[in-house]
């Protein structure tokens, strides 16, 4: 109930720019960096979501500040160019700071220290100091008003798996959890293709309008839908005999329609197989 409430609250306050900073190259960078530093599974998702929320807030603040001071047209174009330069120049530093903060939230023994972060940045030819690294972490915290410990889609997946087990679904728990994590990685890395397929299926049209794309944003950012879709796909791959039963259970637990769960699973499996065959 707590996760569902948190998810609904997030969706009700969703900024128009949600998802802009979940581009494949950014997500891949964070995932690879998390692997390099031996961070636990939840940390990489936390870092992606943290960077996304921070960057949107930062861009909004920069644009508001400059937009109010500048004139229209040419002034605004030069203002946006200045904002863009600032974002580009500090982006990798902010990304590393978000991974650092996520590692501290996880209470994992492989917490990323300042020395580790600096060494990595130096390997990329950046010459930041420890002070600048600390100021970058504080910039993220202050921009988000220290509200950084939000639930990731992995938390939704794991809790739903627990509920399924409690409800008597006899599933291979450990292999299913491992597969769900792999599928979650896959969905983060191929996000646009999967949701594009899902949108076209939903509207039954291969050329969605701008309004339809805008309205679909809440679907793309719905962690509960993502979690049930991941579990449904995992069961379909690992234990197809239990699939229909699990989908019914997920529908009862979350209230998400069976049709929506099936469509999400189809979009994921289609992307995995790389085929247009139904």
C-alpha positions in Angstrom: 0.0 0.0 0.0 2.9 2.3 0.9 4.6 1.7 -2.5 1.4 2.1 -4.4 0.7 5.4 -2.7 4.2 6.6 -3.3 3.9 5.6 -7.0 0.6 7.4 -7.4 2.0 10.6 -5.7 5.0 10.6 -8.0 2.8 10.1 -11.1 0.5 12.9 -10.0 3.4 15.4 -9.8 5.2 14.1 -12.9 7.2 16.9 -14.8 6.8 17.1 -18.5 10.5 16.4 -19.0 10.4 13.0 -17.1 12.5 10.4 -18.8 14.8 12.9 -20.7 17.8 11.8 -18.7 17.2 8.0 -18.9 18.6 7.8 -22.4 20.4 4.5 -23.1 23.9 5.9 -23.0 23.4 7.5 -19.7 21.9 4.4 -18.1 24.6 2.2 -19.6 27.3 4.6 -18.2 25.8 4.3 -14.7 25.3 0.5 -14.9 28.9 0.0 -16.0 30.2 2.3 -13.3 28.2 0.5 -10.7 29.7 -2.8 -11.9 33.2 -1.4 -11.8 32.7 -0.3 -8.2 31.0 -3.6 -7.2 27.8 -1.9 -6.0 24.7 -3.9 -5.2 21.8 -4.2 -7.6 19.5 -1.6 -6.2 22.2 1.1 -6.3 22.3 1.4 -10.0 18.6 2.0 -10.3 18.7 4.5 -7.5 21.5 6.4 -9.2 19.6 6.5 -12.5 16.5 7.9 -10.8 18.5 10.3 -8.7 20.3 11.7 -11.7 17.0 12.0 -13.6 15.2 13.9 -10.8 18.3 16.1 -10.1 18.9 17.1 -13.7 15.3 18.0 -14.4 15.2 20.2 -11.3 18.5 21.8 -12.2 17.5 22.6 -15.7 14.2 24.1 -14.5 16.0 26.3 -12.0 18.6 27.4 -14.6 16.0 28.2 -17.2 13.7 30.0 -14.7 16.6 32.2 -13.5 17.9 33.0 -17.0 14.4 33.3 -18.6 13.4 36.0 -16.2 16.5 38.0 -16.7 16.7 37.7 -20.5 14.6 39.1 -23.3 12.7 37.0 -25.8 13.9 35.2 -29.0 17.6 35.8 -29.5 18.1 36.5 -25.8 16.4 33.3 -24.8 18.3 31.3 -27.4 21.7 32.5 -26.1 20.4 31.9 -22.5 19.5 28.3 -23.3 22.9 27.8 -25.0 24.6 29.0 -21.8 22.4 26.7 -19.7 23.3 23.8 -22.0 27.0 24.5 -21.7 26.8 24.5 -17.9 25.0 21.2 -17.9 27.4 19.6 -20.4 30.5 20.8 -18.5 29.4 19.3 -15.1 27.4 16.3 -16.3 29.9 13.5 -15.6 30.7 15.0 -12.2 27.0 15.1 -11.3 26.5 11.6 -12.6 29.4 10.3 -10.4 27.9 12.3 -7.4 24.6 10.5 -7.9 26.2 7.1 -7.9 28.1 8.1 -4.8 25.0 9.2 -3.0 23.1 6.0 -4.1 25.9 3.9 -2.8 25.7 5.6 0.6 21.9 5.0 0.7 22.3 1.3 0.1 24.4 0.8 3.3 26.5 -1.5 1.2 30.1 -2.4 2.2 31.3 -1.1 -1.2 30.3 2.5 -0.6 32.1 4.8 -3.1 34.6 7.0 -1.3 35.9 10.4 -2.5 39.3 8.9 -3.4 37.6 6.2 -5.6 35.4 8.8 -7.3 38.3 11.2 -7.9 40.5 8.5 -9.3 37.8 7.6 -11.8 37.3 11.2 -12.8 41.0 11.7 -13.2 41.1 8.6 -15.5 38.7 10.5 -17.7 41.1 13.6 -17.7 39.0 15.7 -15.3 40.9 17.6 -12.7 38.4 18.0 -9.9 39.4 18.4 -6.3 37.9 16.7 -3.2 36.2 20.0 -2.3 34.6 20.2 -5.7 33.4 16.6 -5.4 31.9 17.4 -2.0 30.2 20.5 -3.4 28.8 18.5 -6.2 27.2 16.0 -3.8 25.8 19.0 -1.8 24.4 20.5 -5.0 22.5 17.3 -5.7 21.2 17.2 -2.1 20.2 20.8 -2.0 18.5 20.8 -5.4 16.4 17.8 -4.3 15.9 19.2 -0.8 17.6 16.1 0.6 14.7 14.0 -0.6 16.8 11.3 -2.3 15.7 8.0 -0.7 12.9 7.0 -3.0 11.9 3.5 -3.9 13.3 2.0 -7.1 11.4 -0.4 -9.5 13.5 -3.2 -8.0 11.9 -2.6 -4.6 8.5 -3.0 -6.3 9.6 -6.2 -8.0 10.9 -7.7 -4.8 7.9 -6.8 -2.7 5.5 -8.2 -5.3 7.5 -11.4 -5.5 7.2 -11.7 -1.7 3.5 -11.2 -1.9 3.1 -13.8 -4.6 5.0 -16.3 -2.4 2.8 -15.4 0.6 -0.3 -15.9 -1.5 0.8 -19.5 -2.4 2.3 -19.1 -5.9 4.8 -22.0 -6.1 7.5 -20.3 -8.2 11.3 -20.8 -8.4 12.1 -17.8 -6.2 15.8 -17.4 -6.6 16.0 -18.0 -10.4 13.0 -15.8 -10.9 14.5 -13.0 -8.9 17.7 -13.2 -10.8 15.9 -13.2 -14.2 13.7 -10.2 -13.1 16.9 -8.2 -12.3 18.2 -9.0 -15.8 14.9 -8.1 -17.3 14.8 -4.8 -15.4 18.3 -4.0 -16.6 17.1 -4.8 -20.1 14.0 -2.5 -19.8 16.2 0.4 -18.6 18.6 -0.1 -21.5 15.9 -0.5 -24.2 13.3 1.8 -22.6 12.3 3.8 -25.7 11.8 0.8 -27.9 9.7 -1.1 -25.4 7.5 1.8 -24.5 7.1 2.8 -28.2 5.8 -0.7 -28.9 3.5 -0.5 -25.9 2.1 2.9 -27.0 1.4 1.7 -30.5 -0.4 -1.4 -29.2 -2.4 0.7 -26.8 -3.7 3.2 -29.3 -3.8 0.6 -32.1 -1.9 3.0 -34.4 1.7 3.1 -35.7 1.9 6.9 -35.8 0.9 8.3 -32.4 0.1 12.0 -32.1 2.0 14.4 -29.9 -0.9 14.5 -27.5 -1.0 10.7 -27.2 2.7 10.6 -26.6 2.4 13.3 -23.9 -0.5 11.4 -22.2 1.5 8.2 -22.3 4.3 9.7 -20.1 2.5 8.5 -16.9 2.6 4.9 -18.3 6.4 5.2 -19.0 7.1 6.4 -15.5 4.7 3.9 -13.7 7.0 1.8 -11.5 4.2 -0.5 -10.4 3.3 -1.3 -14.1 7.0 -1.8 -14.8 7.3 -4.3 -11.9 4.3 -6.4 -12.8 5.4 -6.4 -16.4 8.9 -7.6 -15.4 7.5 -10.4 -13.2 5.0 -11.5 -15.8 7.7 -11.7 -18.4 10.0 -13.6 -16.1 7.4 -16.2 -15.2 6.5 -16.5 -18.9 10.1 -17.3 -19.7 11.0 -19.5 -16.7 7.7 -21.2 -15.8 5.1 -20.7 -18.5 2.7 -23.2 -16.8 2.2 -20.8 -13.9 2.0 -17.7 -16.1 -1.8 -17.2 -16.3 -2.1 -17.8 -12.5 0.6 -15.2 -11.8 -0.9 -12.6 -14.1 -4.3 -13.0 -12.3 -2.6 -12.7 -8.9 -0.7 -9.5 -10.0 -4.0 -8.1 -11.2 -5.6 -8.8 -7.8 -2.7 -7.4 -5.9 -2.1 -4.1 -7.9 -5.4 -3.5 -9.7 -3.5 -3.2 -13.0 -5.6 -4.9 -15.7 -4.7 -8.3 -17.0 -4.6 -6.7 -20.5 -2.1 -4.1 -19.5 0.2 -6.7 -17.9 0.0 -9.0 -21.0 0.7 -6.0 -23.4 3.7 -5.0 -21.4 5.1 -8.6 -21.4 4.5 -8.8 -25.1 6.5 -5.5 -25.7 9.4 -6.8 -23.6 9.5 -10.3 -25.2 9.2 -8.8 -28.7 12.2 -6.6 -28.0 14.2 -9.6 -26.6 13.4 -11.8 -29.5 13.7 -9.0 -32.0 10.7 -10.2 -34.0 7.4 -8.7 -35.1 5.7 -12.1 -35.0 2.8 -12.0 -32.4 
